[in-house]
Amino acid sequence: MTGRTRDPRREVRQGESAATHNQFMTVPVVLHVAATPTAPALVLRPWRLADVPALVEAGRDPVLRQWITSIVDNEVDGARWVREQERGWAAGERFAFAVLEAQSGSDQEQLVGNMVLKEVTPGKSAAEVGYWTAAHARGRGVAPRALDAVSDWAFDTLAADGLERLELLHQVDNLASCRVAEKSGYDFDSVLPAAPPAFPRDAHLHIRRTSG
């Protein structure tokens, strides 16, 4: 649905952009979002197999299942999904973060969502972001705060490889995602036509640029 074309002005410079891109793939990425007066701090890190039970629990939410395309029904599905995210990190093309919330008075962290940077290619001017929030964490500003963190990280890390904009797509009837996009500096760009069966409804395209 989001078919992209390579910008000929942004071809990879062998030994320069590609080297920069590959270098940060070997460094563990953990993003921290400070607490606010009304919300605990967030930690974003790559998914782990230990997250599978919480992932399966989050996936039971009928509202979430309405919007996501990768359904996780059990721990076998969950482990397979986490392995797919690990392969995305290893390939340097898809970076999925488990979003965790600090628990008051405890060293434990609770899974509250997923944030992903995808369609990443060195020399390509655009990449895409996606996210979901667990049912128990909705309405607390988790998604906008986590999206800001990943967006800033993406531009800081990949601008030298030609990244100029991040694209966010959601179905036109997903009003909550539209609000998250607007709060996070992703301006509405256009309506994309449906492409069944994967994308049964029209979608909004939002864009955040490096100068945004």
Backbone bond lengths (Angstrom), bond angles and torsions (degrees), N, CA, C in turn:
res aa  C-N    CA-C-N  psi(-1)  N-CA   C-N-CA  omega(-1)  CA-C   N-CA-C  phi
1 M - - - 1.464 - - 1.515 110.98 -
2 T 1.325 115.66 -26.71 1.447 118.09 -175.31 1.508 112.66 -105.99
3 G 1.352 117.74 21.27 1.446 123.00 -173.17 1.521 114.70 -31.63
4 R 1.325 116.40 123.65 1.452 121.47 -175.29 1.519 110.79 -112.74
5 T 1.312 116.81 151.83 1.460 121.45 174.27 1.510 109.16 -120.12
6 R 1.316 116.77 143.43 1.456 121.47 -179.83 1.516 110.98 -71.09
7 D 1.308 115.94 133.21 1.464 122.12 176.63 1.529 108.04 -79.67
8 P 1.342 119.15 116.36 1.454 121.14 -176.05 1.517 112.56 -62.21
9 R 1.328 118.06 -18.69 1.463 119.98 178.62 1.513 111.00 -79.27
10 R 1.363 117.61 -9.12 1.446 121.19 -172.78 1.524 111.90 -121.38
11 E 1.317 117.86 38.26 1.458 121.41 175.97 1.523 109.73 -68.73
12 V 1.347 115.56 148.31 1.458 120.66 -179.86 1.523 110.60 -67.00
13 R 1.310 116.17 133.91 1.457 120.56 171.12 1.518 107.56 -87.57
14 Q 1.313 117.72 109.98 1.450 121.40 -177.75 1.520 110.20 -56.89
15 G 1.345 115.36 132.74 1.450 120.44 178.54 1.514 113.51 84.09
16 E 1.343 117.25 -6.33 1.466 119.56 178.50 1.514 109.49 -121.27
17 S 1.337 118.23 -76.82 1.445 119.69 -178.81 1.520 111.43 -62.51
18 A 1.331 117.23 -46.05 1.453 120.09 -178.52 1.520 110.99 -61.53
19 A 1.322 116.62 -38.16 1.456 119.52 179.65 1.519 110.81 -65.47
20 T 1.325 116.29 -41.76 1.463 120.29 177.53 1.517 110.44 -61.25
21 H 1.336 115.53 -43.95 1.455 121.12 -179.06 1.518 110.84 -62.00
22 N 1.326 117.93 -45.19 1.456 121.20 -176.64 1.517 112.42 -71.52
23 Q 1.318 117.26 -29.38 1.443 120.08 -175.81 1.521 112.24 -62.74
24 F 1.344 117.20 -45.34 1.450 117.75 -175.23 1.528 111.79 -76.20
25 M 1.355 117.17 -13.96 1.450 119.14 177.54 1.528 111.47 -65.04
26 T 1.325 117.91 -25.13 1.462 121.31 -176.27 1.519 112.01 -88.03
27 V 1.317 118.16 -4.49 1.459 122.22 -177.69 1.524 109.27 -104.23
28 P 1.337 118.45 124.00 1.466 119.83 177.84 1.526 110.94 -57.20
29 V 1.314 116.48 134.90 1.466 121.21 -177.79 1.529 108.85 -109.07
30 V 1.312 116.16 120.42 1.461 122.42 174.39 1.521 107.19 -130.30
31 L 1.316 116.29 123.60 1.460 121.95 -179.08 1.526 109.37 -108.28
32 H 1.319 115.86 137.86 1.466 121.24 -179.04 1.519 109.15 -117.05
33 V 1.324 115.68 133.79 1.462 122.28 176.65 1.524 106.87 -118.13
34 A 1.302 115.59 122.52 1.463 120.45 -175.26 1.524 111.73 -65.03
35 A 1.323 114.83 152.70 1.460 120.97 175.41 1.526 109.66 -65.88
36 T 1.317 115.76 155.18 1.459 122.30 173.66 1.536 107.55 -114.33
37 P 1.316 117.91 173.09 1.470 118.51 177.85 1.521 113.37 -59.34
38 T 1.315 117.10 -21.09 1.471 119.88 -175.79 1.531 113.98 -118.82
39 A 1.345 118.35 -1.72 1.471 119.67 -175.43 1.524 110.85 -144.33
40 P 1.336 117.19 143.03 1.460 120.56 179.81 1.530 111.83 -69.28
41 A 1.325 115.03 165.97 1.458 121.17 175.78 1.527 109.95 -64.82
42 L 1.335 115.54 155.17 1.459 122.23 176.75 1.519 109.49 -117.95
43 V 1.330 115.21 149.04 1.455 122.69 172.39 1.518 107.18 -126.07
44 L 1.332 116.59 129.70 1.460 121.92 176.83 1.515 107.92 -115.38
45 R 1.331 116.36 125.86 1.465 121.40 -179.83 1.520 109.04 -148.46
46 P 1.331 117.43 163.25 1.468 119.20 177.76 1.532 111.32 -58.49
47 W 1.324 114.84 148.29 1.456 120.86 178.61 1.531 111.04 -63.93
48 R 1.346 114.98 148.59 1.456 122.88 177.98 1.528 109.44 -127.91
49 L 1.314 116.18 157.44 1.464 119.60 177.88 1.526 111.18 -60.95
50 A 1.320 117.31 -28.21 1.463 120.45 178.08 1.531 112.17 -64.61
51 D 1.333 117.36 -16.90 1.465 121.76 179.93 1.529 112.63 -82.45
52 V 1.324 117.65 -7.95 1.463 120.38 -171.04 1.530 112.98 -58.12
53 P 1.341 120.71 -47.53 1.469 118.17 -179.72 1.536 112.91 -57.09
54 A 1.327 117.31 -42.79 1.465 119.91 178.99 1.520 110.98 -68.07
55 L 1.340 116.91 -34.60 1.467 121.05 176.95 1.521 110.96 -63.26
56 V 1.328 116.54 -44.41 1.466 120.81 179.34 1.523 110.21 -63.07
57 E 1.324 116.57 -42.34 1.468 120.55 179.18 1.524 110.44 -61.63
58 A 1.323 117.53 -45.16 1.463 120.45 178.99 1.523 111.07 -61.85
59 G 1.327 116.64 -36.14 1.454 121.52 -177.04 1.515 114.61 -71.18
60 R 1.325 117.51 -8.92 1.472 120.35 178.57 1.527 111.67 -78.84
61 D 1.307 117.20 -12.26 1.460 121.80 -177.41 1.529 110.65 -69.09
62 P 1.344 118.13 119.59 1.480 119.98 -177.99 1.519 113.38 -64.06
63 V 1.325 118.26 -29.85 1.461 120.14 178.21 1.524 110.22 -67.26
64 L 1.328 116.00 -44.20 1.464 119.61 178.50 1.524 110.96 -62.94
65 R 1.308 116.71 -42.13 1.474 120.69 -178.01 1.525 111.78 -64.79
66 Q 1.331 116.28 -20.27 1.465 119.93 178.29 1.531 111.64 -68.44
67 W 1.348 116.36 -27.92 1.460 119.67 -171.19 1.518 114.45 -108.09
68 I 1.332 118.36 -26.14 1.461 119.30 -174.32 1.528 110.79 -90.61
69 T 1.321 115.54 155.56 1.469 120.25 -179.49 1.526 112.41 -100.50
70 S 1.334 117.95 -21.63 1.469 121.20 179.12 1.517 108.41 -101.29
71 I 1.335 116.35 102.30 1.451 122.02 -177.51 1.522 109.64 -89.19
72 V 1.325 116.57 128.99 1.461 122.46 177.68 1.520 107.64 -111.38
73 D 1.337 116.89 110.01 1.460 121.46 -175.76 1.522 113.75 -97.13
74 N 1.327 116.65 -23.06 1.463 119.00 -174.50 1.528 108.35 -155.05
75 E 1.337 116.10 -179.89 1.465 119.28 -175.25 1.520 112.72 -71.11
76 V 1.322 118.03 -26.11 1.464 120.00 174.69 1.526 109.42 -65.62
77 D 1.343 116.06 -47.00 1.467 120.12 175.79 1.531 110.74 -60.31
78 G 1.334 115.61 -41.53 1.451 119.93 -177.91 1.517 112.40 -63.72
79 A 1.333 116.96 -43.23 1.464 120.60 179.00 1.517 110.56 -64.69
80 R 1.330 116.52 -39.57 1.468 120.22 178.39 1.531 109.96 -63.23
81 W 1.329 116.25 -41.75 1.467 120.51 -179.30 1.524 110.56 -64.80
82 V 1.317 117.66 -43.55 1.468 120.41 179.44 1.521 110.36 -62.98
83 R 1.325 117.18 -40.80 1.469 119.72 177.96 1.521 110.91 -61.80
84 E 1.328 117.12 -36.42 1.464 120.06 177.51 1.527 110.64 -63.60
85 Q 1.335 116.31 -38.94 1.461 119.13 178.33 1.529 110.75 -67.63
86 E 1.324 117.48 -37.65 1.462 121.04 176.63 1.526 110.97 -61.83
87 R 1.329 115.84 -39.31 1.473 118.97 178.34 1.527 110.42 -67.11
88 G 1.315 117.32 -34.50 1.463 120.34 177.02 1.519 111.61 -62.90
89 W 1.326 116.94 -42.81 1.464 120.38 176.02 1.523 110.84 -62.67
90 A 1.330 116.15 -45.60 1.469 119.92 -177.58 1.528 111.28 -62.33
91 A 1.336 116.56 -35.93 1.462 120.85 -179.29 1.530 112.14 -80.47
92 G 1.330 117.31 -14.83 1.458 120.19 -179.01 1.508 114.29 71.88
93 E 1.353 116.67 30.40 1.458 119.20 -176.37 1.527 113.79 -127.46
94 R 1.340 115.81 -13.01 1.468 120.23 -178.61 1.526 107.69 -150.46
95 F 1.343 116.09 123.52 1.454 120.26 -174.49 1.524 109.59 -123.22
96 A 1.320 115.94 98.89 1.466 121.99 -177.59 1.525 109.42 -98.88
97 F 1.328 115.34 130.35 1.450 122.30 -179.81 1.532 110.07 -113.29
98 A 1.322 116.22 131.00 1.455 119.89 164.48 1.523 107.05 -74.83
99 V 1.326 116.50 131.93 1.467 121.28 178.93 1.521 107.47 -101.00
100 L 1.322 116.24 120.24 1.459 122.75 -174.98 1.520 109.84 -118.19
101 E 1.318 115.28 145.17 1.457 121.70 -179.89 1.518 109.13 -113.80
102 A 1.315 116.11 131.92 1.462 120.65 177.35 1.523 109.66 -65.86
103 Q 1.342 115.66 140.53 1.451 121.05 179.47 1.524 110.11 -99.62
104 S 1.303 116.95 129.76 1.454 121.87 -177.39 1.528 111.35 -58.54
105 G 1.346 115.23 129.12 1.453 120.69 177.11 1.506 114.54 72.96
106 S 1.338 117.50 17.60 1.458 120.89 -176.86 1.518 109.89 -146.44
107 D 1.330 115.13 154.91 1.462 120.11 174.44 1.525 111.29 -85.36
108 Q 1.332 117.49 -4.43 1.449 121.93 -177.68 1.518 110.98 -78.22
109 E 1.327 115.10 153.63 1.462 122.47 176.20 1.519 108.96 -124.52
110 Q 1.315 116.35 142.61 1.459 122.11 -177.46 1.522 110.25 -109.25
111 L 1.337 116.25 134.55 1.458 120.62 176.90 1.523 109.62 -67.37
112 V 1.341 115.99 126.52 1.460 120.42 -179.90 1.524 112.88 -124.52
113 G 1.339 117.71 -5.69 1.452 117.02 179.68 1.513 113.90 174.52
114 N 1.310 114.46 -174.96 1.459 124.00 178.97 1.520 108.32 -134.40
115 M 1.314 116.14 140.15 1.459 121.55 177.03 1.524 107.27 -136.02
116 V 1.315 118.17 131.57 1.459 120.49 -175.16 1.525 111.16 -134.94
117 L 1.322 114.49 138.00 1.463 122.92 168.49 1.514 106.21 -107.89
118 K 1.337 118.08 122.37 1.462 121.08 -172.55 1.516 111.35 -137.12
119 E 1.327 114.13 177.26 1.476 120.63 -177.27 1.527 110.63 57.83
120 V 1.336 115.91 39.69 1.466 121.50 -177.43 1.522 109.96 -93.25
121 T 1.318 116.47 125.97 1.456 122.99 176.34 1.523 108.52 -140.62
122 P 1.331 118.90 128.59 1.466 119.71 177.59 1.530 110.82 -56.00
123 G 1.315 116.72 132.65 1.449 121.07 -179.43 1.509 114.21 90.16
124 K 1.322 116.97 -8.52 1.455 121.04 179.78 1.526 109.28 -89.61
125 S 1.312 117.54 135.33 1.460 120.58 -172.59 1.519 113.43 -79.31
126 A 1.340 117.99 -15.37 1.459 120.75 -176.63 1.522 111.19 -128.99
127 A 1.337 115.48 147.92 1.457 122.94 169.37 1.523 106.36 -136.47
128 E 1.320 116.60 175.26 1.454 120.85 -175.13 1.522 110.05 -126.09
129 V 1.323 115.79 147.37 1.453 121.05 174.86 1.520 109.82 -116.93
130 G 1.324 115.42 153.47 1.454 121.60 176.09 1.520 108.73 -150.44
131 Y 1.310 116.89 163.54 1.461 119.31 -176.71 1.522 110.48 -165.92
132 W 1.309 115.40 162.07 1.453 122.33 164.04 1.524 109.26 -147.12
133 T 1.322 115.65 157.29 1.454 121.97 179.20 1.518 109.06 -122.04
134 A 1.326 117.02 135.30 1.461 121.62 178.23 1.528 109.89 -63.99
135 A 1.323 115.70 149.88 1.465 121.02 -174.07 1.523 112.06 -56.08
136 H 1.340 117.18 -41.49 1.465 119.99 -174.73 1.524 112.71 -71.23
137 A 1.349 118.02 -11.59 1.460 121.22 -175.89 1.523 112.97 -109.80
138 R 1.313 118.69 1.02 1.452 120.31 -177.20 1.527 111.31 -70.13
139 G 1.332 115.05 150.54 1.450 120.37 177.92 1.513 114.03 82.40
140 R 1.333 117.41 9.12 1.466 121.02 -178.47 1.529 111.94 -115.73
141 G 1.317 117.00 11.25 1.459 119.95 177.25 1.515 114.75 76.93
142 V 1.326 117.71 18.80 1.471 120.81 -178.89 1.525 110.83 -64.50
143 A 1.317 117.34 -51.53 1.470 120.73 -173.86 1.528 112.60 -62.26
144 P 1.339 120.99 -48.71 1.476 118.78 179.81 1.524 112.95 -61.26
145 R 1.327 117.67 -39.86 1.462 120.51 -178.64 1.519 110.75 -67.37
146 A 1.321 116.63 -43.57 1.471 120.08 179.53 1.524 110.90 -68.60
147 L 1.324 116.87 -38.19 1.463 120.52 179.40 1.524 110.73 -64.94
148 D 1.316 117.52 -40.71 1.467 120.50 176.13 1.530 110.65 -58.82
149 A 1.332 116.21 -43.86 1.464 120.36 -177.72 1.523 111.36 -63.17
150 V 1.322 117.05 -46.06 1.465 120.51 -179.03 1.524 110.85 -69.20
151 S 1.322 117.18 -37.63 1.472 120.23 179.42 1.521 110.58 -63.67
152 D 1.329 116.27 -46.05 1.464 119.58 178.92 1.532 110.74 -62.37
153 W 1.329 115.90 -43.07 1.472 120.01 178.82 1.523 111.02 -61.17
154 A 1.326 116.57 -42.87 1.464 120.60 -178.61 1.527 110.91 -60.81
155 F 1.322 116.90 -47.89 1.465 119.35 -179.27 1.528 111.34 -67.54
156 D 1.331 116.58 -41.17 1.464 119.48 179.24 1.522 111.57 -61.63
157 T 1.329 115.99 -36.86 1.464 121.47 -172.56 1.517 112.84 -88.20
158 L 1.327 117.21 -35.59 1.466 120.45 -168.77 1.524 114.79 -112.65
159 A 1.320 118.12 -1.89 1.467 119.30 179.52 1.522 111.07 -58.79
160 A 1.335 116.79 -37.04 1.473 119.63 179.93 1.517 111.57 -66.42
161 D 1.333 117.40 -20.88 1.459 121.68 177.20 1.526 112.04 -92.09
162 G 1.334 117.11 6.66 1.455 120.15 174.79 1.511 115.53 104.31
163 L 1.339 118.80 1.58 1.462 119.76 -179.75 1.523 110.37 -67.41
164 E 1.330 116.25 124.31 1.459 121.91 -178.17 1.519 112.71 -119.53
165 R 1.333 117.34 -24.35 1.459 119.11 -177.60 1.534 110.31 -150.50
166 L 1.321 114.17 153.05 1.458 122.24 174.23 1.525 108.00 -116.29
167 E 1.313 115.90 137.24 1.456 121.40 -177.74 1.524 110.06 -112.93
168 L 1.301 116.09 140.61 1.458 123.50 -179.89 1.518 107.36 -128.84
169 L 1.326 116.50 125.05 1.451 121.23 -179.54 1.524 109.78 -119.52
170 H 1.332 115.74 141.62 1.463 120.42 173.73 1.518 108.39 -150.76
171 Q 1.315 116.43 154.21 1.454 120.33 177.55 1.530 109.56 -62.67
172 V 1.314 115.86 147.82 1.460 120.25 -173.54 1.531 112.38 -60.93
173 D 1.328 117.15 -25.81 1.456 119.54 -178.75 1.526 113.03 -91.93
174 N 1.327 117.97 5.11 1.460 121.24 176.82 1.532 107.98 -92.32
175 L 1.311 115.51 81.62 1.462 120.91 -173.44 1.524 111.96 -68.41
176 A 1.341 116.99 -31.72 1.462 119.75 179.87 1.527 110.63 -64.06
177 S 1.338 117.35 -41.69 1.463 120.04 178.64 1.524 111.22 -66.75
178 C 1.306 116.40 -32.49 1.472 119.79 177.76 1.525 109.86 -64.28
179 R 1.341 116.61 -41.32 1.467 119.96 178.81 1.524 111.18 -66.17
180 V 1.332 117.35 -39.80 1.461 120.75 178.27 1.528 110.04 -61.14
181 A 1.326 116.17 -45.17 1.465 120.68 179.66 1.526 110.87 -57.97
182 E 1.318 117.08 -46.75 1.457 121.20 -177.70 1.529 111.28 -65.13
183 K 1.336 117.07 -40.64 1.464 120.64 179.77 1.527 111.93 -65.09
184 S 1.327 116.33 -27.14 1.462 121.19 -174.10 1.523 113.25 -99.21
185 G 1.316 117.22 13.48 1.455 120.51 175.11 1.516 114.79 80.96
186 Y 1.342 117.45 19.71 1.462 121.70 176.69 1.530 107.89 -96.42
187 D 1.311 116.19 103.91 1.461 121.19 -177.64 1.517 110.92 -74.49
188 F 1.335 115.17 142.69 1.467 119.62 175.22 1.521 109.37 -64.07
189 D 1.348 115.72 134.11 1.465 120.43 -178.75 1.522 111.99 -113.68
190 S 1.326 118.05 -50.91 1.467 119.68 -173.76 1.522 110.06 -167.52
191 V 1.325 114.44 169.85 1.470 121.92 173.25 1.522 108.11 -102.96
192 L 1.322 116.37 126.97 1.466 121.66 178.01 1.520 109.09 -100.18
193 P 1.322 118.30 137.36 1.463 120.46 -177.85 1.517 111.91 -69.06
194 A 1.310 115.60 152.94 1.464 121.76 177.47 1.526 110.32 -59.86
195 A 1.338 114.59 150.90 1.463 121.00 177.28 1.520 108.24 -139.21
196 P 1.363 117.47 73.88 1.470 120.86 -178.31 1.531 111.06 -61.50
197 P 1.350 117.84 154.84 1.471 125.24 3.11 1.521 113.82 -88.34
198 A 1.327 118.61 -17.07 1.458 120.06 -175.51 1.527 111.81 -65.43
199 F 1.341 117.21 -36.43 1.459 121.53 -177.89 1.525 108.48 -126.68
200 P 1.342 116.56 85.27 1.463 120.24 -171.20 1.514 115.00 -72.65
201 R 1.334 118.08 -15.33 1.466 120.27 -177.82 1.521 110.07 -126.65
202 D 1.318 115.21 161.88 1.461 119.90 172.78 1.532 109.36 -57.88
203 A 1.337 115.88 157.39 1.458 120.54 -178.06 1.517 110.86 -130.97
204 H 1.321 114.77 150.73 1.458 120.84 170.10 1.521 108.65 -89.81
205 L 1.322 115.99 136.95 1.456 121.73 171.57 1.528 108.11 -106.87
206 H 1.338 115.22 122.75 1.466 122.21 174.42 1.516 108.42 -112.76
207 I 1.320 116.85 148.01 1.466 120.67 -177.47 1.532 109.76 -133.77
208 R 1.328 114.57 135.97 1.470 121.85 169.79 1.524 107.99 -119.55
209 R 1.304 115.77 129.43 1.463 120.77 -176.86 1.527 110.47 -105.55
210 T 1.309 115.29 165.84 1.459 120.20 -177.53 1.522 111.95 -58.35
211 S 1.310 116.56 -29.25 1.463 120.35 180.00 1.513 112.35 -87.55
212 G 1.403 115.19 -1.49 1.445 117.70 -175.73 1.512 113.53 -79.91
